[in-house]
Amino acid sequence: MLDLRIQQHFIDSADLHYQVAEGLAKPVDAAVQAVLACVTGGGKVLTGGLGPSAAQAQYLASLLVGGFERERPGLAAVALTSDTLTATSWPDALARQVRALGHT
């Protein structure tokens, strides 16, 4: 009985991916182009999030620095949530880090 429920979750997930693929392809491409322009122009990618999103931000930064799918030079990326002391010091901690570490 549980296996049918699990299968349905996979089917629902695949269906959702199919439904959003056309609508999200262009925005995702634009985001990739923006990241490429940033790092090839000497900038760095700053990632951040709260709660579970903080872990995803760290993972993305590690993939940019360490490589993804193939060996390549690392890309400049920093997960702002890695510095737990700074990230929990004030309500607008991520914004303050962006202002301090990013180019404005």
C-alpha positions in Angstrom: 0.0 0.0 0.0 2.8 2.4 0.9 4.6 1.6 -2.4 1.7 2.9 -4.4 1.7 6.1 -2.5 5.5 6.5 -3.1 5.0 5.8 -6.8 2.3 8.5 -6.9 4.7 11.0 -5.4 7.2 10.2 -8.2 4.5 10.5 -10.8 3.3 13.8 -9.4 6.8 15.2 -9.2 7.5 14.2 -12.9 4.2 15.8 -13.9 5.0 19.0 -12.1 8.4 19.2 -13.8 6.8 18.7 -17.2 4.2 21.4 -16.5 6.8 24.1 -15.5 9.6 23.2 -17.9 8.5 25.5 -20.7 7.7 28.5 -18.4 10.9 28.2 -16.4 13.4 27.5 -19.1 14.0 31.1 -20.1 14.2 32.5 -16.5 16.7 29.7 -15.5 18.7 30.5 -18.6 18.7 34.2 -17.7 19.9 33.4 -14.2 22.7 31.1 -15.6 23.8 33.9 -18.0 23.8 36.4 -15.1 26.0 34.1 -13.0 28.4 33.6 -15.9 28.6 37.3 -16.6 29.3 37.9 -12.9 32.1 35.4 -12.5 33.7 36.0 -15.9 33.7 39.7 -15.1 35.7 39.2 -11.9 32.7 39.1 -9.5 31.6 36.5 -7.0 28.3 34.8 -6.4 26.9 35.3 -2.9 24.3 32.7 -1.8 22.1 32.9 1.2 19.1 31.5 2.9 17.4 30.8 6.2 16.7 27.4 7.7 16.8 24.6 5.1 17.5 27.1 2.4 20.8 28.0 4.1 22.0 24.4 3.5 21.0 24.7 -0.1 22.9 28.0 -0.4 26.0 26.3 1.0 25.6 23.4 -1.4 25.3 25.7 -4.4 28.4 27.7 -3.4 30.3 24.4 -2.9 29.3 23.3 -6.4 30.4 26.6 -7.9 33.8 26.5 -6.1 34.4 22.8 -6.3 33.0 21.7 -9.7 29.8 20.2 -11.0 29.5 17.3 -13.4 33.1 17.8 -14.7 36.4 19.0 -13.6 36.9 22.7 -14.2 38.4 25.7 -12.5 36.5 26.9 -9.4 34.1 29.8 -9.6 34.1 32.5 -6.9 31.2 31.9 -4.6 30.5 32.4 -0.9 27.7 31.1 1.1 26.8 33.9 3.5 25.1 31.5 5.8 28.4 29.6 6.5 29.4 32.3 9.0 26.9 31.4 11.7 28.0 34.1 14.1 27.5 36.8 11.6 24.3 35.3 10.1 22.6 35.2 13.5 23.8 38.5 14.9 21.1 40.8 13.6 17.8 40.7 11.7 19.2 41.9 8.4 22.4 39.9 8.6 22.2 38.6 5.0 21.7 42.1 3.6 24.5 43.5 5.7 26.8 40.7 4.4 25.8 41.5 0.8 26.6 45.2 1.3 29.9 44.3 3.0 31.1 41.6 0.6 29.4 42.4 -2.7 29.9 45.2 -5.2 27.3 48.0 -5.0 
